[in-house]
Amino acid sequence: MRGRRVRAALLAGVSLCAPVLESCKANTSEAATSQGAPSSPSGVYNIPPLTEPAWAGGLQAGWKDEGWSERDTKHQGSAKMRMANLGGFMLQKKGLQGDFGGLALRYKAPSSFGDFLEVRLDSEGETLFPRVRVDSRHVARREGEWTQLFVPFEQLNPDKVPFSRLVIRAYKKVGNDWVELDQVGLTAPGGMTPADGSSALAMTSQQPGEAARALVEPVELAYDNGLQPGWEDRGWSERELKGPTPAKLRMANLGGWILHKKGLGGEYGGVALRYRAPSGFGDFLELRLDTEGETLFPRVKLSDTYVTAHEGDWTQVFVPMEQLNPDKHPFTQIVVRAHKKVDAEWVELNQVGLARLVTSDNAGTIPVTAGGQPGPPDASAVGGGRVALGDAKTSKVVVDCTQPGHPISPLIYGIAFNNLRELKDNHQWELGATARRWGGNPTSRYNWKLGNVWNTANDYFFRNIVLGTSPQYTYDSFLQANQQRGLQSALTVPMLGWVAKDSTSVSFPKSLFGAQQKMDPDVTEAGNGIALSGEGLTPLPPAQTSVEAPPSFIHEWVRSIRAKDKTRGRGVHQYILDNEPMLWNTTHRDVHPEPVTYDELLERTIAYGTAVRQADPEGLIAGPAEWGWTNYFNSAADMAPGGNKKDRKAHGNAPLIAWYLKKLAEHEKQTGVRVLDVLDLHFYPQGDGIGFEERGATDPDTSARRIRSTRALWDPKYKDESWIDDSVELIPRMKRWVAENYPGRGISIGEYNFGATGHMSGGLAQAEALGRFAEHNLTSAFLFTYPPNRSPTFWAFRAFRNFDGKGGRFQDNYVPSRFEKAADSQGMSLFASRSEDGKRVVAIALNLEPDAARSTQVELKGCGNVSNARVLGYAGEPSGFAERKSFFQAGSSLQVLLPPWSITVLDLTVAQ
């Protein structure tokens, strides 16, 4: 199977359909419309639409009937013919043109005929076309007595030579009963794809008052290309079990196989298996349970009723426990055997196992492990583990290696350090983060000479404190920790002009200001600077808590860092010019009560940026690290009471950031000194309930808004749903500002956070953001700060940085991708990457919808054929990513099922 390498797992999800349930939604393709036939389909494939019908309820225009069998084609509906003595039907049309996917036909024949049809093309010339014998590989679906076939053109016309006839005939002698065909024709390009809702991860729609419908999911694999732990092989037929390969059995003389395990427990929905046998065997298998006791279990003969998928030569079946064990007796064995005599050829089984029922009533209950014991906590606790409602939505994504891509900056996978957890947490090192940022409000007041003190400002009672949980922790501890673990460092350098003078002073002491609205419960002398009346208190001179920190203070700091770098290597990879200066008059109002203007921002940027540049000529400098929407466009002076945007108007009415870039470009041109390499802005989604870090509402509406809010980063068509009420399109906007005012600057999102980091909506927003950062070629991005251990946001990072726990990651070169239908991008994203040598493609697919599964075809264009594929999925499980076998892979295409609210990694090895 190396060529096609079809690996759809039999237990990845099997839909219980009629007659097990009274109602399952019938799926019919455009080329398989029922003509009054019973509608109880057991097939699971769609085929491309007919673009050149030859017979569709009657002979179509331009086509001639040149068949040779006795036939009846006079009435509208199906063509009838007798195919005894190798009879057949030939349809002819000259001048056939077009790009065809295959030959489609729909027929009804006596079941005793078995596989008997052969199809081929023909022409008036001497060309000999392949004769293709139709078997289970070509069955798209079965609907009552009717069978829909699809034979791909790769088999019928591999050399793409002209043809003018379609030939359908019997390749073996059959009875004289009528064979009926109601559709014959050529289809649009493409192949068979799984039908909507064909996986058990998609729940059929449920009507009010209707009983809960059942689905199945894997619980206990007995054999999966190898005997599974705890199971014993007790078969009696000649067999070969050489893992990791299918088991081979000879089932002549009613042969069979027994798989045994003691202590089986748990909620089982049935038994599923996947097998391959010679087509001449027909229906021959029987399935039952057994025990060491005297209980007799029902014997169930396998037929089309139980078929859930045909994959090439392989057949996948599921038999519900209601039929195998109606009285719910204990059992220890699964028995698979032939119920009639067949030849001595090999029968192969690559998967056999038990599954449990899942309904809309019990979805989200604690899962059961292979031994029937309670599993890990349910993913629903974090919003994952969603059960799909309705049919799976189909979509197609093209990963286009023929289009220009770009290298991905490693700095986009950045996080921020948390001084209160720095020495307590280890999981921040397990995220796969590539960089850490020393940043946040207190860093504006960090005194590097004292080493371990800063001021908490408005965040916490304007106190000078020791910054970490250990007095010995300093900026140098931060740099060394990053170096030891291979992470790059981004360091915020103060340009506010004042830093903490000690570790004990407070800005609004009770002894001078009296009681205030809030007092620090631990240091009762420290107030929040708000009088009991609600008025803001006038601060004391900055010297109450601080010492001056002019540009020379920063120059000396950077020089000292570079001096240490001579023996240890570069310590700082990006210097950030302070933090959110347009909020200084509130955050740091004790030392900077006046709002910052356009001119002050520029003057401080040039002064402090020059100090950094002189000390580190090769260092990257980023700024202005501004907080959000209002201050992308206006200064703090503009937004202050009575400001009325007078500052902006005095500066040509130019948006703050555009003006800032233009002036820095002019400065470099005039002086030759470059004080800015990277434009750095912060991004925090606004709106009720979004939250910050672990906080944030997780009701359906807020969760959906949280995920949609990521579109403000990149989508010009997305109108922000908060008070902003405008198109933010932050990254494209930043790129325009750079291109128009100071070309060559990089782009950084220096802080961002979507809230609810412990919930699946937060995790999906995080994964979406990382994908967009790669897509839009950012220089850097830093989450503030880092997520809880094994949370959905933790695993969102791991999707890109270490999805398998063995270093598997998003590759270093971005590959463009596009949806065949633009509307599909509303509920799904796919980001693709490629290794430098082109031999590995890693794609990350996100299903952003909470209740709908996605059946998605991923086509690799110009990337090569897939020689090996791994699919790993995460839907909220604390254990993280697990390999999934619910995919179909052939050539350069992959069909994969995406559960609701899930992150799926496609790890592909390709051959050029």
Buried (B, 14 or more C-beta within 10 A) or exposed (E): EEEBBBBBBBBBBBBBBBEBBEBBBBBBBEBBBBBEBEBBBBBBBBBBBBBBBBBBBBBBEEBBBEBEBEBEBEEEEBBBBBBBEBBBBBBBBEEBEEEBBBBBBBBBBEEEBBBBBBBBBBBEEEEEBEBBBBBBBBBBBBBBEBBBBBBBBEBBBEEEEBBBBBBBBBBBEBBEBBBBBBBBBBBBEBBBBBBBBBBBBBBBBBEEEEEBBBBBBBBBBBBBBBBBEBBEBEBEBEBEBEEEEBBBBBBBEBBBBBBBBEEBEBBBBBBBBBBBBBBEBBBBBBBBBBBEEEEEBBBBBBEBBBBBBBBBBBBBBBBBBBBBBEEEEEBBBBBBBBBEEBEEEBBBBBBBBBBBBBBBEEBBBEBBEBEBEEBEBBBBBBBBBBBBBBBBBBBBBBBBBEEEBEEBBBBBBBBBBBBEBBBEBEBBBBBBBBBBBBBBBBBBBBBBEBBBBBBBBBEBBBBBBBBBEEEEBBBBBBBBBBBEEEBBBBBBBBBBBBBBBEBBBBBBBBEEBEEBEEBBEEBEBBBBBBBEEEEEBEBBEBEBBBBEBEBEBBBBBBBBBBEEBEEEEBBBBBBBBBBBBBBBBBBBBBBBBEBBBBBBBBEBBBBBBBBBBEBBEEBBBBBBBBBBBBBBBBBBBBBBEEBEBEBBEBBEEBBBBBBBBBBBBEBBEEEEBBBBBBBBBBBBBBBEBBBBBBEBBBEEEBBBBBBBBBBBBBBEEBEBBBEBEEBBBBBBBBBEBBEEBBEEBBBBBBBBBBBBBBBBBBBBBBBBBBBBBBBBBBBBBBBBBBBBBBBBBBBBBBBBBBBBEEEBBBBBBBBBBBBEEEEBBEBBBBBBBBBEEBBBBBBBBBBBBBEBBBBBBBBBBBBBBBBBBBBBBBBBBBEBBEEBBBBBBBBBBBBBBBBBBBBBBBBBBBEE
